[in-house]
Amino acid sequence: MGVQGILLIFIGAGIGGVLRNAVGMTAMRWFGMGFPFGTLAVNVIGSFIIGLVAGWLTFMASGGWTVHARAFLMTGILGGFTTFSTFSLDTALLVERGEMGLAVLYVGVSVLLALVGVFGGLALMRALA
């Protein structure tokens, strides 16, 4: 991809991160901190947008999108906004290929191992503190 592509991903990820922060802060002001509404919102919004973009690129785009444009929007902005969007797209692609068992396995293992990772990291830091 080269330096230009990496720079576009870097800039896009910054934009996505700022947007994620804005949504999270807004959700905290509107709904309080009792439930992670901000995280839920970015995951749902990001998943919807990546579905729109992937569908548009697959069914409607006529080759006008470059690898760099995809990297900027999908990997950069949406990746900075939420990596859950990519997880959701990967799951949808498995389902659309008829690999329902693999999709269920992917979802279950991803959620389980992500939670194990979070709790493991917390436990390690507690032990070191």
PyRosetta script that sets phi, psi and omega in degrees:
from pyrosetta import init, pose_from_sequence

init()
pose = pose_from_sequence("MGVQGILLIFIGAGIGGVLRNAVGMTAMRWFGMGFPFGTLAVNVIGSFIIGLVAGWLTFMASGGWTVHARAFLMTGILGGFTTFSTFSLDTALLVERGEMGLAVLYVGVSVLLALVGVFGGLALMRALA")
pose.set_psi(1, -35.7)
pose.set_omega(1, 175.5)
pose.set_phi(2, 87.3)
pose.set_psi(2, 177.7)
pose.set_omega(2, -175.5)
pose.set_phi(3, -63.7)
pose.set_psi(3, -40.8)
pose.set_omega(3, -179.2)
pose.set_phi(4, -59.9)
pose.set_psi(4, -45.4)
pose.set_omega(4, 179.5)
pose.set_phi(5, -64.6)
pose.set_psi(5, -42.1)
pose.set_omega(5, 178.9)
pose.set_phi(6, -63.5)
pose.set_psi(6, -40.9)
pose.set_omega(6, 178.3)
pose.set_phi(7, -64.0)
pose.set_psi(7, -40.3)
pose.set_omega(7, 178.3)
pose.set_phi(8, -64.6)
pose.set_psi(8, -40.4)
pose.set_omega(8, 176.5)
pose.set_phi(9, -64.1)
pose.set_psi(9, -42.7)
pose.set_omega(9, 179.5)
pose.set_phi(10, -59.4)
pose.set_psi(10, -47.5)
pose.set_omega(10, 179.7)
pose.set_phi(11, -65.9)
pose.set_psi(11, -44.8)
pose.set_omega(11, 179.0)
pose.set_phi(12, -61.0)
pose.set_psi(12, -41.5)
pose.set_omega(12, 179.4)
pose.set_phi(13, -63.5)
pose.set_psi(13, -36.6)
pose.set_omega(13, 176.0)
pose.set_phi(14, -63.3)
pose.set_psi(14, -44.5)
pose.set_omega(14, 178.2)
pose.set_phi(15, -61.6)
pose.set_psi(15, -46.6)
pose.set_omega(15, 179.6)
pose.set_phi(16, -61.7)
pose.set_psi(16, -40.3)
pose.set_omega(16, 178.8)
pose.set_phi(17, -64.4)
pose.set_psi(17, -40.9)
pose.set_omega(17, 177.7)
pose.set_phi(18, -64.9)
pose.set_psi(18, -41.9)
pose.set_omega(18, 177.7)
pose.set_phi(19, -63.7)
pose.set_psi(19, -41.7)
pose.set_omega(19, 178.3)
pose.set_phi(20, -60.6)
pose.set_psi(20, -43.5)
pose.set_omega(20, 178.7)
pose.set_phi(21, -62.6)
pose.set_psi(21, -42.2)
pose.set_omega(21, 180.0)
pose.set_phi(22, -62.2)
pose.set_psi(22, -43.6)
pose.set_omega(22, 178.8)
pose.set_phi(23, -64.8)
pose.set_psi(23, -43.6)
pose.set_omega(23, -179.9)
pose.set_phi(24, -62.6)
pose.set_psi(24, -43.9)
pose.set_omega(24, 179.8)
pose.set_phi(25, -67.1)
pose.set_psi(25, -40.1)
pose.set_omega(25, 177.9)
pose.set_phi(26, -63.1)
pose.set_psi(26, -44.5)
pose.set_omega(26, 179.3)
pose.set_phi(27, -61.9)
pose.set_psi(27, -39.6)
pose.set_omega(27, 178.5)
pose.set_phi(28, -64.2)
pose.set_psi(28, -40.8)
pose.set_omega(28, 179.2)
pose.set_phi(29, -65.9)
pose.set_psi(29, -40.8)
pose.set_omega(29, -176.3)
pose.set_phi(30, -77.4)
pose.set_psi(30, -40.1)
pose.set_omega(30, -169.6)
pose.set_phi(31, -118.0)
pose.set_psi(31, -7.0)
pose.set_omega(31, -176.7)
pose.set_phi(32, 84.5)
pose.set_psi(32, -171.9)
pose.set_omega(32, -174.2)
pose.set_phi(33, -108.7)
pose.set_psi(33, 11.9)
pose.set_omega(33, -176.8)
pose.set_phi(34, -72.6)
pose.set_psi(34, -20.8)
pose.set_omega(34, -179.7)
pose.set_phi(35, -145.4)
pose.set_psi(35, 142.8)
pose.set_omega(35, -176.2)
pose.set_phi(36, -76.8)
pose.set_psi(36, 63.6)
pose.set_omega(36, -179.5)
pose.set_phi(37, -61.7)
pose.set_psi(37, -35.6)
pose.set_omega(37, 179.8)
pose.set_phi(38, -63.0)
pose.set_psi(38, -46.7)
pose.set_omega(38, 178.7)
pose.set_phi(39, -64.1)
pose.set_psi(39, -43.6)
pose.set_omega(39, 177.4)
pose.set_phi(40, -59.1)
pose.set_psi(40, -44.3)
pose.set_omega(40, -178.7)
pose.set_phi(41, -63.0)
pose.set_psi(41, -46.8)
pose.set_omega(41, -178.3)
pose.set_phi(42, -66.8)
pose.set_psi(42, -35.0)
pose.set_omega(42, 178.9)
pose.set_phi(43, -66.2)
pose.set_psi(43, -43.3)
pose.set_omega(43, -179.7)
pose.set_phi(44, -70.9)
pose.set_psi(44, -46.8)
pose.set_omega(44, -180.0)
pose.set_phi(45, -62.5)
pose.set_psi(45, -46.6)
pose.set_omega(45, 179.7)
pose.set_phi(46, -62.3)
pose.set_psi(46, -40.0)
pose.set_omega(46, 178.3)
pose.set_phi(47, -65.9)
pose.set_psi(47, -40.6)
pose.set_omega(47, 177.9)
pose.set_phi(48, -63.9)
pose.set_psi(48, -45.4)
pose.set_omega(48, -177.9)
pose.set_phi(49, -66.5)
pose.set_psi(49, -41.6)
pose.set_omega(49, 179.7)
pose.set_phi(50, -66.9)
pose.set_psi(50, -31.5)
pose.set_omega(50, 174.5)
pose.set_phi(51, -65.5)
pose.set_psi(51, -42.9)
pose.set_omega(51, 176.6)
pose.set_phi(52, -60.6)
pose.set_psi(52, -48.7)
pose.set_omega(52, -177.0)
pose.set_phi(53, -64.9)
pose.set_psi(53, -47.0)
pose.set_omega(53, -179.5)
pose.set_phi(54, -63.1)
pose.set_psi(54, -41.7)
pose.set_omega(54, 178.1)
pose.set_phi(55, -64.9)
pose.set_psi(55, -42.7)
pose.set_omega(55, 179.3)
pose.set_phi(56, -63.3)
pose.set_psi(56, -45.1)
pose.set_omega(56, 179.6)
pose.set_phi(57, -64.2)
pose.set_psi(57, -34.9)
pose.set_omega(57, -177.9)
pose.set_phi(58, -78.7)
pose.set_psi(58, -44.1)
pose.set_omega(58, -169.9)
pose.set_phi(59, -104.9)
pose.set_psi(59, -20.4)
pose.set_omega(59, -171.2)
pose.set_phi(60, -124.7)
pose.set_psi(60, -28.8)
pose.set_omega(60, -176.3)
pose.set_phi(61, -69.1)
pose.set_psi(61, 144.2)
pose.set_omega(61, -179.3)
pose.set_phi(62, -110.3)
pose.set_psi(62, 45.2)
pose.set_omega(62, 175.7)
pose.set_phi(63, 80.3)
pose.set_psi(63, 6.9)
pose.set_omega(63, -177.7)
pose.set_phi(64, -76.7)
pose.set_psi(64, -15.7)
pose.set_omega(64, -177.5)
pose.set_phi(65, -88.7)
pose.set_psi(65, 129.5)
pose.set_omega(65, 177.5)
pose.set_phi(66, -87.8)
pose.set_psi(66, 167.2)
pose.set_omega(66, 174.5)
pose.set_phi(67, -58.9)
pose.set_psi(67, -36.7)
pose.set_omega(67, -179.5)
pose.set_phi(68, -67.7)
pose.set_psi(68, -39.0)
pose.set_omega(68, 179.0)
pose.set_phi(69, -65.6)
pose.set_psi(69, -41.6)
pose.set_omega(69, 176.9)
pose.set_phi(70, -63.6)
pose.set_psi(70, -44.0)
pose.set_omega(70, -179.8)
pose.set_phi(71, -62.4)
pose.set_psi(71, -41.8)
pose.set_omega(71, 179.9)
pose.set_phi(72, -62.7)
pose.set_psi(72, -49.3)
pose.set_omega(72, -174.8)
pose.set_phi(73, -78.7)
pose.set_psi(73, -53.2)
pose.set_omega(73, -172.3)
pose.set_phi(74, -79.0)
pose.set_psi(74, -51.9)
pose.set_omega(74, -178.6)
pose.set_phi(75, -76.7)
pose.set_psi(75, -43.1)
pose.set_omega(75, -177.0)
pose.set_phi(76, -75.3)
pose.set_psi(76, -75.3)
pose.set_omega(76, -173.8)
pose.set_phi(77, -62.8)
pose.set_psi(77, -53.3)
pose.set_omega(77, -177.6)
pose.set_phi(78, -70.0)
pose.set_psi(78, -32.9)
pose.set_omega(78, 175.6)
pose.set_phi(79, -66.2)
pose.set_psi(79, -37.0)
pose.set_omega(79, 176.0)
pose.set_phi(80, -73.0)
pose.set_psi(80, -32.6)
pose.set_omega(80, 179.9)
pose.set_phi(81, -72.8)
pose.set_psi(81, -46.5)
pose.set_omega(81, 177.5)
pose.set_phi(82, -168.4)
pose.set_psi(82, 130.3)
pose.set_omega(82, 172.7)
pose.set_phi(83, -80.3)
pose.set_psi(83, -10.3)
pose.set_omega(83, 177.2)
pose.set_phi(84, -62.8)
pose.set_psi(84, -28.6)
pose.set_omega(84, 179.1)
pose.set_phi(85, -63.3)
pose.set_psi(85, -41.3)
pose.set_omega(85, 178.3)
pose.set_phi(86, -67.3)
pose.set_psi(86, -42.0)
pose.set_omega(86, 175.7)
pose.set_phi(87, -56.9)
pose.set_psi(87, -44.5)
pose.set_omega(87, -179.9)
pose.set_phi(88, -65.0)
pose.set_psi(88, -42.5)
pose.set_omega(88, 178.3)
pose.set_phi(89, -64.7)
pose.set_psi(89, -43.0)
pose.set_omega(89, 177.7)
pose.set_phi(90, -58.3)
pose.set_psi(90, -42.3)
pose.set_omega(90, 178.5)
pose.set_phi(91, -64.2)
pose.set_psi(91, -45.3)
pose.set_omega(91, 179.4)
pose.set_phi(92, -60.7)
pose.set_psi(92, -40.3)
pose.set_omega(92, 179.7)
pose.set_phi(93, -64.8)
pose.set_psi(93, -39.4)
pose.set_omega(93, 176.2)
pose.set_phi(94, -62.9)
pose.set_psi(94, -44.0)
pose.set_omega(94, 179.5)
pose.set_phi(95, -63.5)
pose.set_psi(95, -44.9)
pose.set_omega(95, -178.3)
pose.set_phi(96, -66.6)
pose.set_psi(96, -25.0)
pose.set_omega(96, 175.5)
pose.set_phi(97, -81.9)
pose.set_psi(97, -0.8)
pose.set_omega(97, 179.1)
pose.set_phi(98, 83.6)
pose.set_psi(98, 14.7)
pose.set_omega(98, -178.1)
pose.set_phi(99, -100.2)
pose.set_psi(99, 61.3)
pose.set_omega(99, -175.6)
pose.set_phi(100, -61.2)
pose.set_psi(100, -42.6)
pose.set_omega(100, 179.2)
pose.set_phi(101, -61.0)
pose.set_psi(101, -42.6)
pose.set_omega(101, 178.3)
pose.set_phi(102, -66.7)
pose.set_psi(102, -36.9)
pose.set_omega(102, 178.1)
pose.set_phi(103, -64.3)
pose.set_psi(103, -45.7)
pose.set_omega(103, 179.0)
pose.set_phi(104, -62.8)
pose.set_psi(104, -42.6)
pose.set_omega(104, 177.4)
pose.set_phi(105, -60.8)
pose.set_psi(105, -45.6)
pose.set_omega(105, -179.9)
pose.set_phi(106, -59.8)
pose.set_psi(106, -46.0)
pose.set_omega(106, 179.8)
pose.set_phi(107, -63.3)
pose.set_psi(107, -49.6)
pose.set_omega(107, -177.6)
pose.set_phi(108, -62.1)
pose.set_psi(108, -47.3)
pose.set_omega(108, -179.3)
pose.set_phi(109, -66.6)
pose.set_psi(109, -39.9)
pose.set_omega(109, -179.9)
pose.set_phi(110, -62.2)
pose.set_psi(110, -49.0)
pose.set_omega(110, -178.9)
pose.set_phi(111, -65.7)
pose.set_psi(111, -46.5)
pose.set_omega(111, -179.0)
pose.set_phi(112, -60.8)
pose.set_psi(112, -50.2)
pose.set_omega(112, -177.4)
pose.set_phi(113, -69.4)
pose.set_psi(113, -32.1)
pose.set_omega(113, 175.8)
pose.set_phi(114, -64.7)
pose.set_psi(114, -42.3)
pose.set_omega(114, 177.7)
pose.set_phi(115, -67.1)
pose.set_psi(115, -40.9)
pose.set_omega(115, 175.8)
pose.set_phi(116, -59.5)
pose.set_psi(116, -42.3)
pose.set_omega(116, 178.7)
pose.set_phi(117, -61.9)
pose.set_psi(117, -45.7)
pose.set_omega(117, 179.3)
pose.set_phi(118, -62.5)
pose.set_psi(118, -50.9)
pose.set_omega(118, -179.1)
pose.set_phi(119, -65.2)
pose.set_psi(119, -36.6)
pose.set_omega(119, 176.9)
pose.set_phi(120, -63.8)
pose.set_psi(120, -44.1)
pose.set_omega(120, 176.9)
pose.set_phi(121, -62.1)
pose.set_psi(121, -42.9)
pose.set_omega(121, 177.7)
pose.set_phi(122, -62.9)
pose.set_psi(122, -44.5)
pose.set_omega(122, -179.6)
pose.set_phi(123, -62.4)
pose.set_psi(123, -42.4)
pose.set_omega(123, 179.0)
pose.set_phi(124, -62.1)
pose.set_psi(124, -44.3)
pose.set_omega(124, 180.0)
pose.set_phi(125, -67.6)
pose.set_psi(125, -37.0)
pose.set_omega(125, 176.1)
pose.set_phi(126, -62.5)
pose.set_psi(126, -41.5)
pose.set_omega(126, -178.9)
pose.set_phi(127, -66.2)
pose.set_psi(127, -35.4)
pose.set_omega(127, -179.3)
pose.set_phi(128, -80.6)
pose.set_psi(128, -19.7)
pose.set_omega(128, -174.9)
pose.set_phi(129, -79.3)
pose.dump_pdb("model.pdb")
